[in-house]
Amino acid sequence: MSDEKKISIKFAHGFGDCSLFACAIPSWISRGWTVEVEASSDKACLFKAAGATIVAKAKEHHPYLHPGDTPHDQDDSWAGNKLGWNLGTGPMPVVGTKPELWEETVGRKLRVEAPSDPAELDKLIEPLGKFIAVHTRGNTGQGDKNFRADDELKLYQALLKETDCTLLLLDWDHRVSKARHSRIRHMGDHFKKLSIPDLAYVLDRAALLIGVDSGPLHFSRFTNVPTLGVWFNFQPARFALPRAETLHVAPSNHGGWTHRRRHSWNIVDGDTRDGVTVAKFAARLVAGEKPTDIVIEQLFDKANTTSGNQFRDRDRTFRAAFSEIKNIPAPVVVETGCIRAQEDWSAGYVSYLCGLWLKNHGGGNLTSVDITPQHVQFAKSKVTSFPVEVVCQGSVEWLEAYTGPPIDLLYLDSLDTDQPGYADHCLAEAKAAEPHLADNAVILIDDTFSTGTAEGYFGKGEKAVPYLVGRGWKIICEGYQVVLKRDNAA
């Protein structure tokens, strides 16, 4: 084959960078290019798995550059990401747009060759029982990426308390803190120094991998292991690839990056220097919780806010409402009043939260109706990844003209309580929606709580709640919001 369709590169970078870049190589091979890679002998298996030919001497060095200071307000998932930046940049020829190559790479699953002696590994793995592989120190950027010695010990102690797993400390150079315990094993002292194929074999049998921004964390894409990425001064969306089986915990000061990327990378906020915080997330993954469910649960918690003497415990009523529809295939959800400000959890941020929940629960859709064009434009920009349609129209008129399938969950939140006629408007919405509600439908009304007196309810639902109760609806949960369900379906 002529050099016109041949790429020959030397990729002299770390284990993590090699693991990620290897995932991109098939995009060139599938378009008819031959890819040659010069790599160190220990990492050659990564590029073989990608379909590349391993050579002793390549023609060009691939610098694998950092993207620089990309603004965090870019919503393209590849923007600001190291691998995303390098897709289609020299010396790799342009064979597609970055979004196209990014989607191909994120969805790709590669496997390395089998280890040379799996029986030996089985003998070492068996005494561990259920185990967590723990990698707390990488080779590069150690001050920004790695656990400190005292933090390692706190993490070990917390993991032993929160789980019943053995800890296998992945440490090729005897750098991590060591501790004496019947459920702690060091790779070099009690196991063996693992090659990359060995590591894949071990991780596939682990209950969990906990890793910093280094080789094993990024290599987890080559395995099936549930993974917890722990970040300190860097952000996962800058350096990792999204993976459904991976949860990332990052400090809350990462701000806008987390806001725009949490639903793609499964990012939660937490004190990563606190071993207890990390261990509690680890225990949930070991117990079988999906990373996206953990993200959603943290977002529910964010909806528990306080303002003066108002305790907005929307987390309880959100959980109650969504639990009622979780077993409905492709539930139909309608919201009146869309989100209007970034991360406005004091107002519930429901268009985003519900969209993420629906995406994670295998289908369904949300239609959010708002009469204010600016609100609609903002909401649309935040739910592009979700099964959400935002409509600019009056809510009562829209509900009266509704012709879609029966509504499973109706969320009424369109007119603020400082606006005249808010209770009458909520009642009109309930009446307009009632003919279109499913037999086992749920209604969630915001800013509504019991007065504890004969007056009944205060807020948006002060007229709608008595009306619905009189029509055979039953209150199943209340606090700062009210959740109702038809009495004959409760």
N, C-alpha and C positions, 0 to 999 in steps of 0.2 A: 504493500500500500504506500502511496506517496506521502510525503510530509505534509501535504495540504490538509489531510484529515488525521494528523497525528499530534498528540500533545505529549510532551516529554518534560516532566518537572521533578525537581528535587524538593521534597517536603520535609525539611529538617526542623520539625517543631515538636512540642510536647505530646504526651499521650492523649490529653483531652482535645487539643486542636486536631490531631490526626484522626481521632474517633469521629469528630463532627465533620471534617472536610471529606472524609471517606464517604459519608452518607450522600454527598453531593455529586460524586464522580459518575454514578450511573446516568445522570441527566445528559452528560456528554456522550457516553457510550451508546445510549439508546438513540442518539441522533447520528450515529454512524462514525463517531470518532474513536480512534484507538488511543488509550491513555496509558502512558508509561510513567511509573513513579519510582524514584530513587528514595528509599527510606531505610532507617536503621532496621537491623535484622529482627529486633523484638517487635517492631510495629508494622512490619511488612504484611502480617496477616490481616490487618485492617483494610489495606488497599486491595489485597487479594479478594477479600469478601465483597468489595465494591466492583470487582471485575477488571481491575487494572492489572497490567503486566509489570512485574517488579524487575527493575534493571539496576546494574551496578553503577552506571553513570548516566545521568539525565542531562538534557540540554540547557534547561533554565531552572533557576531557583525561584520557588514561589514564596514571596515575602509574607503572605498572610497578614496583611496590615490591619490595624485597629481602625474603626470607623471615625474616631475623633468625637468631638462633643456634639452629638446629634440632639436637637431639641426633643424633650420628652413628650411634647404635645403632638407628635406625629402618630397617627393611628395605624399606619401600615405596619404589620407585625414584624416585617424584616428590617424596618428602619432602625438604625442604631445598633443592630445586632452584628457581631463580628463576622459570623459566617454569612449572614445576609449581605453584608457589605462586600464580601469577597466573591459572591456569585456573579460570574461574568466579568470580573476585573482581571487585568493581566497577571500572569501570562495565560489565563484561561480565555478562550475565544468566546465571544458573545453568541449564544445559541438560543436565547429566549429572554424574556423580560425577567427582572428580579422577582416580582410577585409570582410568576409562573414557576421559576426554578425553586423558589422558596417553598411553595406548596408541594412540589414534587419531593423535595428533600425532607420536609417535615413528615410526610406520610410514608416515608420509606423505612423498611425494616431489613437490616443486614445481620448476618450471623458469621462468626469466625469459625475456622476449622476446629475439629474436636481436639481435646488435649491428648498428649501422647500416652498418658497412663491414667485413664479414668478410674480404674480399680484402686489405684493408690489414693486418689482423691476421695473416693467413697469411704475408705478406711479412716481417713482423717476427719471427714465430715460427720460420720455416724455418731461419734461420742459427743458431738456438740448438741445434739438434739435440735430443737428449734433455735435458730441463731440469727443475730443481726450483724451484718458486716459494717464496720465503722471505719471510715477514712477521714481523719481530722487534720492531716497536714499534707500539702502538695509541695511541689518543687519551686514554683515561681510565685512572685507576689506574696511572699509568706506573711508579711505584716498586714496585708489587706484581706487575705483569703483564709488564713489558718486559725484554728483554735489555739489559744494560749494554754500553757501547761496546767494552770489551775482550773481553767474552764473545761479542759478534757476530763479531769478527775470529777468535777461536778456533773458532767454529762454521764460518765460511766455510772456514778452513784444513782443518778436519777433514772437511768434506763433499767438498772437492776431493780429499782423500786417499782417502776411503772409497768414492767413486763416480766415475764418468766423466761426470757430468752438468754442464751449465752451470747456474749459479745466477742466477735472475732475482729481483732484490731488489725486492719490492713496497713502495714508499715514495712516498706521494703528496705528502709535505711536505719531502723532502730532510732527514730527521732521522737516518737510519741511518748506521752506519759504512760508508765506501766503501773498496774495495780494488782495486788494479790487477792484473788477471789476465785471460788470454784466455778463461777460462770464468766470468767474473763480469760480469753486465750489470745496470745500475741502471735501474729503470723510467722515471724521469724523464730520465736522461741518454742512454740508449741505446734506449729503447723508445717508449712514449707514456703519457700519463696515462690510466688505464683507467676507463671508466664501469663500472657494475655489470654490464650485459650484456656489455661487453668482457671483464671479469674472468671471467665464467662461461665464455666462449668460450676464453680462455687456459687456465684451470684444467682444462678438459676435455681439453686437449692436453698437460698437464704429467705428468711421471712421478710427481710428489709435490708436495704443499703442506706446508710447515712453517710453523706459525702459533702465535702467542701468543693469549691470551684476548682476542680482538678480532674485528673484522668478517669478514675472510677465513676464519678458522677456522670460525666459525659458519655463514657463507654456503656453505661446502663442501657442505652438505646439498642445495644446489640444483645440484650438479654430480656428476660421477662420479670425481673425483680422489681417489686414495689420500691420506690426510692424517695428519700427525703433529702433535698438539697438545702444546705445551711449557708447563709450568706451574711457577710459582715459589712465591708465597705463597698462592695460591688453589687450590681443588680442582675438577677437571673436573665431578664430579657435582653441584656446586653451581650451575654456570653454563652448562654445555654440555648438548646433547641427545645421547643415545646414537646412534651411527651405525656400521654394520658396517664401513665402509671407513676408520674413524678409529682410530688408536692414540694414547692419551694417555700422556705420561711425566710423572710428578709425584714430588716428593721423598718419601722414605720416611717422613718425620715426619707425613705426612697420616693415618697410622694407620687408625683405624676407618672413615673414609670409603672408603678404598681397599679395605679388607677386604670391605666389604659391597657395593661398587659395581663392583669391577674387572671382573666377568664381564659386566656390562651396558654399561659404558663402554669396555671394553678398556684398562684402566689398568695400566701397569708402573711399578715403582719405578726411580728413577735420579737421579743428580746432574745436574740440569738446567742448572747453571752450567758444567758440563764439556762443552765442544763435542764431544769424542770420544764420550762416552756418547750424546748426541743423534744424532750422525752415524752411529754404528753401527746404531741403530734405524732411521734414515732409509735406510741402505743395504739393510737387510733388506726394507723396504717397497718400495723401488725394484726389488729382485730378485724381487718378486712374492709374498712371504710375506704371509699374511693376518694382520691384527691379533690375532685370537683365538689363532692358532697361536703368535705371539710371546709372548702372555700365558702360554700353557700352558708354553712352553719356559722362561720365567722361573720358573714354579712348580716345574717339574722341578728347576731349579737350587736352589731353596729347600729341596728335600728332601735336599740334600747337606749334612749337619750333622756336627759333631764333639762328642763328650762324653768327656773324658778320653782314654783310649787306644782309644776306639771311633770308627771312621770310617764314618759311616752314608751311604754313597754310593748311596742309593736312586735318585738321578737316573739312573744308568746302567741299573739293572734296570727301573725304570719305563719308560724309553725303549725298552728291548728288548722288554718285554712288550706295550706298546701298539703298537709297530711290527708285531708279529706279527698283530694283529687289525685293523689299519687298513683293510685291503682287504676285510674281511668285512662284507656289508651287515647293518646292524642287529645288531651283536654283542650277545650275552647275557653279562653279567658278574655274578659273585656274589662278595661280600666277606663274610668272617666277622670280626666286630669292627669297629664303626663309629667314626667320629671322635667325640671326647669333649671337646675343648677348642679354643677359638678359635685359628686359625692355628697349630696344633701341627705345624709342619713337621718337628720332631724325631721325630715318629711317622709322618710321611708325609702326613697330612691327606688320605687317599686317597678317602674318600666324596665330598668336594668336588672334588678333582682329577679323579677318574674321571668324575664327573657332568658337569663342564665339558668334558672331552675328548669324551664321548659326544655332548653337545649340539652341539659344533662339528663332529663327523664324521658328521652327517646321520642319526642314529638310534641304535637300540640302547637298552639299559636296564641299570641296575645295581640289584641287590637286595642290600642290606646287612643282615646278620643279627647281632643282639647281644642278649644275655640281660639286660642292665641297663637298666631303664626310663629312668633319667636320661640315659644315653648316647644312647638312641634318641630321646628328646625333643630333646636338643641337636642331634643329627645332622639330624633332620627340619627344624629351623629354619634350617639352613645350605644345604639342597639344594632349596628350594622351586622354584627356577627350572630345575632339571635333571631329566632322566628317571631319577629315583632313587626307589626305595621302600625304606624302612627298617622292618624287621620285628623285633619284640621276641619272641625265642624262642631256645632252645638251638640252636646251629649244627648239631650232629650230627643231632639230631632233625629239624631243618628239611631238611637235605640228604637224609636217608634217605627223607623223605616227598615229595621234590621231584617234580613232575609237569609242569614247564614244558618249553620247547624246550631242546635240548642247550646246555650251557654252553660258551662260547668262551674265557672267561678266569675262572679261579678264584683269588682272592686270600685266602690263609689267614693270619689275624692276630688270632685271637680271644682267646687266653689269654696274658697277659704271662708273661715268663720268670721272674718272681719268684713265680709261683703254682705250687703242687704239681701235677705231672702235665701240665705244658704240652706236652711232647713227645708223650706218649701221646694227648693231646687232638687235636693237629695230625694225628697219624697216623689217628685215628678219623675226622676230617673228610675226609681224603684218601680213605679207604676208602668212606665214605658217599657222596662226590661222584662217585667213579670211574664208576659205571654211567650217570651223567647227563652226562658230558663229551662234547663233540663230537670227531669223529675227529682234527681238527687243533687241539684245545684246548691252551691254555697254562695252566700253574699257576705262580703267583708266591707264594713263602713268605717272610714277613718274619722279621727277627731270626734269620737262619740263615747260618752261614758255615763254610767248610772249616777243619778243624783242621790240615790239612797232614800228618796222621799217619794211622796205621791206624784210629784212632778214627772217622775220617770227618767228620762234621758236628757242630757245636755249635749249640744254640738250639732254636727251635720245630720246625725241620725235621730234627732229628738222627735221628729214626726214620722220618719220612715220606719224606725224600729217598732213603735207601737202598731203602726199599720201592718207591718209584716207579721208580727206576732198574732195579730188578730186574723190574719189570713192563713194561719196554720204553720208558721215558721217557728223554729225553736232556737233559742240562743245557746250555742255550744261553747263559747269562750268570750270573755270580755275583759277589758282593762281600759287602755286608752282608745281601743277600737272595739267593735262588736262583730262577732262572727255568727251568722245564722244559717240554718239548714232546714229544709222542709221537715216538719215533725214526723210525717209518715215515712221518711227515708233516714231519719237520724239513727 
